[in-house]
């Protein structure tokens, strides 16, 4: 069962990356959303980070930060979690107070 979930998440994540390559962030966001809802923890974290990046490029910083923070929470290990937290801090760097970033 776990292998099937991982394989499906991998395929969905790849479709999202392909959509980004085709400059279709709207479709990519939908693909990543499916992975974030049903994939393995690693793919959930990666998909949420991709969604955060899309929102950041769209100028939706608050939503991007929420997605990065969610990615950190579902992360299966410290490295993925730290990467998501770093992206969140970078997104807030120019607009938030030091306490918020911390």
C-alpha positions as CSV (number, residue, x, y, z in Angstrom):
1,X,0.0,0.0,0.0
2,X,2.8,2.4,1.0
3,X,4.6,1.8,-2.3
4,X,1.4,2.6,-4.2
5,X,0.9,5.8,-2.3
6,X,4.6,6.8,-2.9
7,X,4.4,5.9,-6.6
8,X,1.2,8.0,-7.1
9,X,2.7,10.9,-5.2
10,X,5.8,10.7,-7.3
11,X,3.8,10.8,-10.5
12,X,1.7,13.7,-9.3
13,X,4.8,15.6,-8.2
14,X,6.4,15.0,-11.6
15,X,3.3,16.3,-13.4
16,X,3.5,19.5,-11.2
17,X,7.1,20.0,-12.1
18,X,6.3,19.5,-15.8
19,X,3.5,22.1,-15.6
20,X,6.0,24.5,-14.0
21,X,8.3,23.8,-16.9
22,X,5.5,24.7,-19.3
23,X,5.0,28.0,-17.4
24,X,1.5,26.9,-16.1
25,X,1.7,27.6,-12.4
26,X,-2.1,27.3,-12.0
27,X,-2.2,23.7,-13.2
28,X,1.1,23.0,-11.2
29,X,-0.5,24.3,-8.0
30,X,-3.5,21.9,-8.5
31,X,-1.1,18.9,-9.2
32,X,0.9,19.7,-6.1
33,X,-2.3,20.1,-4.0
34,X,-3.3,16.6,-4.8
35,X,0.1,15.3,-3.7
36,X,0.0,17.5,-0.5
37,X,-3.4,15.9,0.4
38,X,-2.6,12.2,-0.2
39,X,1.1,11.7,-0.7
40,X,3.8,10.3,1.7
41,X,5.2,12.8,4.2
42,X,8.2,13.6,2.1
43,X,6.2,14.3,-1.0
44,X,3.6,16.3,1.0
45,X,6.4,18.5,2.3
46,X,7.9,19.0,-1.1
47,X,4.6,19.7,-2.8
48,X,3.6,22.3,-0.1
49,X,7.0,23.9,-0.6
50,X,6.4,24.1,-4.4
51,X,3.0,25.6,-3.8
52,X,4.6,28.1,-1.5
53,X,7.0,29.1,-4.2
54,X,4.2,29.5,-6.7
55,X,2.3,31.8,-4.3
56,X,5.5,33.7,-3.6
57,X,6.0,34.4,-7.3
58,X,2.3,35.6,-7.4
59,X,3.0,38.1,-4.7
60,X,0.9,36.2,-2.1
61,X,3.5,36.2,0.6
62,X,1.2,35.4,3.5
63,X,-0.2,32.4,1.8
64,X,3.3,31.3,0.8
65,X,4.4,31.5,4.4
66,X,1.5,29.4,5.5
67,X,2.3,26.7,2.9
68,X,6.0,26.7,3.9
69,X,5.1,26.4,7.6
70,X,2.7,23.5,6.8
71,X,5.5,21.9,4.8
72,X,7.8,22.1,7.9
73,X,5.1,20.5,10.1
74,X,4.6,17.5,7.8
75,X,8.2,17.0,7.0
76,X,9.5,13.5,7.7
77,X,12.9,14.7,8.8
78,X,14.8,17.7,10.1
79,X,16.4,18.6,6.7
80,X,13.1,18.9,4.8
81,X,11.6,20.8,7.8
82,X,14.6,23.2,8.0
83,X,14.4,23.9,4.3
84,X,10.7,24.8,4.6
85,X,11.3,27.0,7.7
86,X,14.2,28.8,5.9
87,X,11.9,29.5,2.9
88,X,9.3,30.9,5.2
89,X,11.8,33.2,6.9
90,X,13.2,34.4,3.5
91,X,9.6,35.2,2.4
92,X,9.1,37.3,5.5
93,X,12.5,39.0,5.5
94,X,11.4,42.3,4.0
95,X,8.0,42.7,5.6
96,X,7.9,41.1,9.0
97,X,9.3,42.0,12.4
98,X,12.3,40.2,13.8
99,X,10.0,38.4,16.3
100,X,7.8,37.1,13.5
101,X,10.7,35.8,11.5
102,X,12.2,34.2,14.6
